[in-house]
Amino acid sequence: MAETRKPLRNRQLRTGTVLDPHFVHPAEGMTFSGLWAEVAIDGQVLFDRCGWVHKHLIHVRRAIAAGRLVRRVVHGQPYWAEAA
């Protein structure tokens, strides 16, 4: 009997946590983006073979703490931007 696979998106785990996966690959250099900022603040890395993601998230968190990367809102929509 073939196993039926359920999609991962918006799947609720037994703990009550809703799983909303994002699959990313490293960008060139140490760049910032809204996705990386959100992951740095509220994400959980499930697999990082070489440790690159962990190191990059440290870099992003430090930029946020130093005020170089800030969260702004325009017309009710939040976004991340490098500070001027």
TAHU-V84254 format. One line per field, one symbol per residue. ss: DSSP state (A for helix, B for strand, O for the rest). psi: psi as a letter, one per 40 degrees, with the letter a starting at -180 (. if undefined). burial: + if it has 16 or more other ideal C-beta (glycine too) atoms within 10 Angstrom, else -. A space follows every 50 residues. Layout:
ss->???
psi->???
burial->???
This chain:
ss->OOOOOOOOOOBBOOOOOBBOOOOOOOOOOOOOOAAAAAAAAAOOOOOOOO OAAAAAAAAAAAAAAAOOBBBBBBOOBBBBBBOO
psi->hihhhiidhfhhideehhhgihhiihihagiiiddddddddeihhdhgde eddddddddddddddeedhihihhfehiiiihi.
burial->-------------------------------+---++-++---------- --+--++--+--++----+----------+----
